Each structure stands twice: as structure tokens, then as C-alpha cells.
Amino acid sequence: MAIDDHQLTASEALRRIRAGKLQPIEVMEACLARIAEREPVVRAFAWLDADAARKAAVAARPGPLQGIPIGVKDVLDTADMPSEYGSPIWNGWRRRADAAAVAWARAAGAVVI
């Protein structure tokens, strides 16, 4: 099912995922397409690994946020991507664990982009 990512709300995406009418990977692909289109102007992502995001979407856990992609501000630690805190002195820094907010979101089924 093709979706228009900038018009589909998270609530609607969840409803469709739970009804079996939409897969988390489809939501992720729509978000990645929009990011590819807008990122050169917006420059919102300090780190983006599209392949890792796709793999995470395929393996999305059930829960209140099942398969919903989220962006995480670079000041919150993530175990699977650099956390550079907006400063060049932290270039490439990787934590061993997620910040609590990131861990809770993942436990609820969210997929970090």
C-alpha cells in the first residue's frame, strides 16, 4: 500500500498496522523518501543509516508504537548510532546503552531512524 507520509498521522499508521493493512517497513520507506527529499534543505539529521532503519522496521516489536519511526535528538544517547551532542568534540561517540526515553520508545515498538 502506498502511503503519503506527510499526511498520514502516527495514529492512522498504527490503526492500519494493527489492521494488517500496512507494514512498518512501508511506513519507514515513506519516511525515508521524505527525508531524502527534504534533508538537503532542513538538515535535521546528524546521523542517518537508512539500511539500519529498514532492518529495525522489519523487526518492529509489538506495542503501543509498533513500527512507528521516530527521530531522536542528538543529545539523547542511542546504543546503535553516534551521540555527538551537537559538538565536534564528541564526533563519532557511541554509547553502550540507550537513554531512558529511547529505551522506553523502543520497548513500546517505536523504530529509531
Secondary structure as the mmCIF struct_conf table of DSSP 4:
data_model
#
loop_
_struct_conf.conf_type_id
_struct_conf.id
_struct_conf.beg_label_comp_id
_struct_conf.beg_label_asym_id
_struct_conf.beg_label_seq_id
_struct_conf.end_label_comp_id
_struct_conf.end_label_asym_id
_struct_conf.end_label_seq_id
TURN_TY1_P TURN_TY1_P1 ASP A 5 GLN A 7
HELX_RH_AL_P HELX_RH_AL_P1 ALA A 10 ARG A 18
TURN_TY1_P TURN_TY1_P2 ALA A 19 GLY A 20
BEND BEND1 LYS A 21 LYS A 21
HELX_RH_AL_P HELX_RH_AL_P2 PRO A 24 VAL A 42
BEND BEND2 ALA A 46 ALA A 46
HELX_RH_AL_P HELX_RH_AL_P3 ALA A 50 VAL A 58
TURN_TY1_P TURN_TY1_P3 ALA A 59 ALA A 59
HELX_LH_PP_P HELX_LH_PP_P1 ALA A 60 PRO A 62
BEND BEND3 GLY A 63 GLY A 63
TURN_TY1_P TURN_TY1_P4 PRO A 64 GLY A 67
STRN STRN1 PRO A 69 ILE A 70
TURN_TY1_P TURN_TY1_P5 ASP A 74 VAL A 75
BEND BEND4 LEU A 76 LEU A 76
TURN_TY1_P TURN_TY1_P6 ALA A 79 ASP A 80
BEND BEND5 MET A 81 MET A 81
TURN_TY1_P TURN_TY1_P7 TYR A 85 GLY A 86
HELX_RH_3T_P HELX_RH_3T_P1 PRO A 88 TRP A 90
TURN_TY1_P TURN_TY1_P8 ASN A 91 GLY A 92
BEND BEND6 ARG A 96 ALA A 97
HELX_RH_AL_P HELX_RH_AL_P4 ALA A 100 ALA A 107
TURN_TY1_P TURN_TY1_P9 ALA A 108 GLY A 109
STRN STRN2 VAL A 111 VAL A 112
#
